[in-house]
Amino acid sequence: MQMNTKTHYSLLHLIVLILVRAGQVLSNNTDDDFLNCLILNSDNATSISKVIYSPNNSSYTSVLQFSINNLRFISPSTPKPRYIVTPTDESQIPTLVSCSKKYDLEIRTRSGGHDFEGLSYVSQVPFVILDLRNLKSVTVEVETATAWVQAGATLGELYYNIAQKSRNLGFPGGICYQLGLGGHISGGGYGALLRKYGLAADNVVDARFINVHGKILDRKSMGEDLFWAIRGGGGSSFGIILSWKIKLVPVPELVTKFSIDRTQEQNLTEIIYKWQFVAPKIDKDLDIRILMFSVVNPSTGNRTIRATFDTVFLGGTDRLLQLMRDEFPELGLTREDCTEMSWVESVKIGAGFVNGEPLEVLLNRTAQPKNSVKVKSDFATSPISKDGFEGIWKFYNDKIEAFMGLLVLTPYGGRMDEISESAIPFPHRVGTLYMIEYVVAWDGNETSPHISWIRSLYNYMTSYVSNSPREAYLNYDDLDLGVGRTYEEANRTWGPNYFKNNFDRLVKVKTMVDPDNFFKHEQSIPTRS
């Protein structure tokens, strides 16, 4: 018997309702309509229904909290999404875009990672989360030294897959192995290969992207303006990153790694003062970053500053020792401090794992401890005085007790001095000595005095860092810089901090590709009428 159109639609609607009621209890008619829109407009209603979670679904909370590492955003008062969608195929996403537009729901897209202000999973207006965790394929092509990586793949999964194919290829991404590649690359992305090869975003050669009309585009079809914008300008301002084609970079069979601790009692101020003149200028094969904590000196019982000089060198121990003797003897590096290993092993150890653990630990998405975190950033364009560092020590020794404060200094120079600040939206290039990351972490989700402490330290640093604008790193999103949805608001607050002179070009691209500003959050690129 052949069904007419009306009978076919009624039967399909009944199937939809059965699927809906089986897994979810609808809260209101808007939610009912939105969910029906998703299912009725999907090629496979059964398939899409399996990746939609409402607050009444038994898995909703675990799915929501799976990649929330910042406990500031799991309190009962934190706004929650109407739905979470975890597609298993990119073809399921265009329908989400069209239905969200139709029913006036914001989309917050997350690929997984720290997201220090929760912008990928918190909104003050009705919203849905597009969680890309299941889109995680990695395809490495050794012959062309390239790889296609989906946005939900983590850095650890990328590094692991590269290592399975070659010991002589790497990628200049971060050491936080659980970061999703969608957001990491679209904000810039950096790691121990920064001075040799630039940012992760500097090494992207193509992308797959869904625009506001639900169309899937590649570099050719999206055009060079949009391709420029999503590499360092924050992809979530313009649409949805599906995958990146990245350029892999050559690394030697063996690299050399060392981590040396020095304290105030070991002439730390003099050593760090000299480091500022050495680390950005030394051979670009060498990356010497510094991590600083407040610790108790077991000999005196008093607090002191401990700095870890954490280093990866793209070469052997002999050449490294000669470089350090010539350029940075103050650190006192010895052969016993150095260990030669593969590049991927250096990444694994840099992520906090012990030498000898299997590479498979890089595939673990749930090993990272979770606590409350607030982060801020700066860029030093001239050396900080010794008195300036002594002032920093006071913040750590006098005011930090029941929470952890961390200061990370990442040297620039090398390849970063060779790339124009307008090559991609990330502008912090020539003239930058190093980036400063301020971190405070604590147990629980209360905010005081932890956030007050980091804001005070940040205020103290004002005269020692870049100005007009005071630069900041997009991937260390910081709502203290301001919240602006209009061009005028953003231009006088956070826009120039993150992007300097690239901000207006980003606004122009945004206005062209998303004129109604559908893809937005508290610090997304605005349109300009």
C-alpha angles and dihedrals in degrees: 000000000000118000122220121230095262093051091047092051092048092051092048091049090052091052090050092052092049090052091047097048092045094064108017145035111221117229101202144348094269091058090045091053093045093051092046088050091055095049099039092050097045123098090229115031094186092051096049092045090061093060099047119095126188126188089262093056113103091229096047098098095045091048091048095049098039095099099021102113094164108080091198086085105049099071118121090250094058110106112253129209122257087227141002117213119196105184120203092198130035090231088073093064105069090063090053089054094050095045093046090053091047094052098036098246121147118232118223110193121204131181094178134268144098101314093179095205098037093239093146095059109021129069135164092220130056108293149159128221119230102203112193097190093120094053095078110126118143120196115186121195109194094184093062096028090234137116137197110219126181118231095249094055114106128230088248091056091048093049092046092051093047090051091052089060105034144005090203101059130075142158129234097236132125133285094238092099095192095062115119112237095226095070099026094061097036089059095046107266124213142187144150093317092057096107093046102041109008126232130341087248090054088063101054117114102174142000143195113226140172115221130205090274092057094250120144110228137183128201094279096048096040094050131229096280094060092039088055092049099051093053100079100343096087114268094219090069091065107030139295125319110220101175145339131224104214135191113236118217132220118257128178122258088251130026127187123238133187138168118196126182123213128177136199088264089057096059094269096161092056092046095051092044089056092043089066091063096042110038098060093044104040124100109307090233087072126076117184112179125175129221116192129196138168111244138166115258104229091209096056105018088230127119118261138172117258117195121194114206099208112191142182119186123190094222146039131307096253095059092042093053091050091050092050093047090052100040110021113019090149090079092060098220116188133190089251090062093059131083126185117216143142118290093249090052089055089053091050093051091044087057089059102264123133120253109263098034113128118265089241089082086078088067094060109108096183105047097092114101115241125225140138114286139183119188135186132176143208140177122227113215096173132030118277114235123245089248088054091057091046087056090053091052089057091059090054099041100039105035111027118086123128097026138053123255119190131184119195123192114195116189121227128190123093112070091001089066090054099056121080115244088234096051088096128355093270101096105179099109134106113040096023112124097185145333121246121213118192116199132180120181132181143164118263128023102270115117110208133115092003100067091040089056095053092045090053092051090048091051091050090055094056096103094045101056141054118305140189083060112016097220125229136182116248095217088058090059112195122188089193085080089067142274116249129165096177128065092245093051095045094044093057095043130025103353100080091037092063101030111017109193092355092071097085092050090051089052090051091052092046092051090050099048102030106022094165091052096235095155103063147136137165093293103023121133107273129219123244122216 
